Every structure is written in structure tokens, then in C-alpha cells.
Amino acid sequence: MTSALSDREWGILLRRVSTGRCVPFVGAGACHGALPLGGDIAREWAKEYHYPFTDDSDLVRVAQYLAVEFDPCTPKELILERFVRAESPDFHSPDEPHAVLAELPLPIYLTTNYDDFMVQALKGKYREPRRDYCRWNELTRMQPTVFEREPNYRPTPANPLVFHLHGHTDPNSLVLTEDDYLSFLASLQEPNLLPEPVRIALASATSLIFLGYRLADWNIRVLLQGLRRLSQGLSNRDNLSVMVLLPPEGADAECQRKLQQDYMDKYYAAASLKVYWGTARDFCGELAARWKAQSAK
């Protein structure tokens, strides 16, 4: 079951994309089928390492347990090992989220994922992306940023930036445990935490797209809290920003699902977000078709 944007809302969103005033945020749901689900990894770890609580599908909580039982790097090293073995998505699929986003003339892509699928997809469209990550803790701030390595670099559609808010190949850069998320949220209050081009993009964006998140995800809850002061797209109710969410699971009846969706529509509307109920592929399939039709005019 999906809940679509109106033709008017799609028109606004596509106009923002064409002028570069749209910033996408890519979450784990965009990798569905290519990477294991967080809940599956959590249950595997919980069984192997004798997690003593009942919420064994909560990756953040299980990772916190491993961080306490062993050390903070252990769960991060384990999850990076899983990602190294993963195969890339089929970027030729017409609704593959990374490939669809790579077709858009955007200078900056933000992601809370650790993988390099967004970079791969952009290279497949003959663009030359750079990759960097958020220096949210002291262990990462000794590493030079892409802007320090390339002082003349500025993100453009031809040379876009893929910015990993929650880290990538360096275990110290990963936001994974409960402690990490709390520290990351606190760090978002620092005025210069994000590179200037990222701050400018968020301040000037009049549309944001959150793709591949779930209702209960820690990363989206933390992000929304931290972004309110940074993004015009979340602070101005006249702007159009979109949250793509899977419909509620576990409801016993259609009316219960409807009540849950109505509540979440109101919840995100208070954050100036329009909810698109469906999968990342549902949204990207429609986005690709509409972008192609507009480009052909």
C-alpha cells in the first residue's frame, strides 16, 4: 500500500531537483536486497554473543551490548566485515534507489549508510563524486577532509559530494551504538561540525528527501532533531520535504493501520514533512518516470 504525492507536489519537487535546491538523505532501506537487514544482524549477534534482553532485533541496543562486553570498536569492525562481503545492487534496475538518485543533477548526497553504493551509482552515470564523512568525535578529527585534501573542490552535479553522516570505512567514524547516537546528536550542536558546502546546501535547500528509513529508526529520529536549526527545508512550512516510510507493520486490521498512518502523517507534518507511504523502490520508480517525462519536454 502506497500513498502518493499529488501532481502539484511532484511538480514542486522536480523543480527543486532541477535547480539543485533539493538534498536527498539515503537510509538503509535503499539497500534492501543487497545488504542484510539491521534486525537480522542484531538477532545473529544476539544469539552468538548471548544478548540477555528480549529486544534482540534492535541493532543499536545489541551493538551497545557488544561495545560494553568487548570494546566500542568490536561491533563496528563486525558490521564493516559484513559490508565488505556484500555485492552491489543491480544499478540497471529502473527503480534501484541509488541509480535513480544518480540520474538527478544534484551536487550533494547525504547518507546515514556505511556502504559506497551511492558513489558506485554516480560513477556509473559518468560523474566524478568525492566521498567524505562527518567528523563527529575526536578520533576522526585528525583525518583531513576532502576539502582539506582538495582546497579548490566544490560540489557540483558533475563532481558531487557523497557525505556519510554516520561514517564509512573507518570504524571510529561509525555511528552505531546508543552511546554513538547520543554523542552524534550532541555534536550536531557544534556550528562548524559539517563542512561549509554541506551547511550551505542544507540552509538553501527548499526540499529534502528522506529515503529508506523506518518509523522507529534511531538515525532518522536523531537526524530530525539535529537538522531543525540547519535546514530551511525543515524550518519553513511553505517548503516541500518528503519522508518515504514503509506502512506500519503488525497492525491487526486495516482500520488500525489507517489510524497509525494518520498519526504519523500528523507527527511528520509537525516537522514540515510530507509522508510518502511505500518502499524506497516505490518512490524511486515514480520519481524516475516523472523525471524522465519532464526531461523529455
QUIGISUL-V419653 format. One record per backbone hydrogen bond with DSSP energy under -0.5 kcal/mol. NH is the residue of the N-H (numbers start at 1). CO is the residue of the C=O. Records with the same first field share a line. If there is no record, write none. Layout:
NH=CO + CO
This chain:
3=277
10=6
11=7
12=8
13=9
14=10
15=11
16=12
17=13
18=14
19=15
20=17
21=16
23=207
24=108
25=209
26=110
27=25 + 211
29=212
30=27
31=28
32=29
33=35
34=31
35=31
41=37
42=38
43=39
44=40
45=41
46=42
47=43
48=44
49=45
50=47
51=46
56=54
58=55
59=57
62=58
63=59
64=60
65=61
66=62
67=63
68=64
69=65
70=66
74=71
75=71
77=73
78=74
79=75
80=76
81=77
82=78
83=79
84=80
85=81
86=83
91=89
93=90
96=93
100=96
101=97
102=98
103=99 + 100
104=101
106=104
109=161
110=24
111=163
112=26
113=26
120=116
121=117
122=118
123=119
124=120
125=121 + 122
126=123
127=122
128=158
129=127
130=160
132=162
134=164
135=193
136=134
140=137
141=137
143=140
149=145
150=146
153=150
156=159
160=157
161=107
162=130
163=109 + 161
164=132 + 162
165=111 + 163
166=111
167=164
171=169
173=170
174=170 + 171
175=166
176=174
178=60
181=177
182=178
183=179
184=180
185=181
186=182
187=183
188=184
189=186
190=187
193=190
198=195
199=195
200=196
201=197
202=198
203=199
204=200
205=201
206=21
207=21
209=23
210=242
211=25 + 209
213=244
217=214
221=217
222=218
223=219
224=220
225=221
226=222
227=223
228=224
230=227
231=227
232=202 + 230
233=202
234=231
235=231 + 232
236=232
237=235
239=236
240=206
241=239
242=208
243=274
244=210 + 242
245=243 + 276
246=213
257=253
258=254
259=255
260=256
261=257
262=258
263=259
264=260
265=261
266=262
267=263
268=264
269=265
270=266
271=268
272=269
273=268
274=241
275=273
276=243
277=3 + 275
278=245 + 276
283=279
284=280
285=281
286=282
287=283
288=284
289=285
290=286
291=287
292=288
293=289
294=290
295=291
296=292
297=294
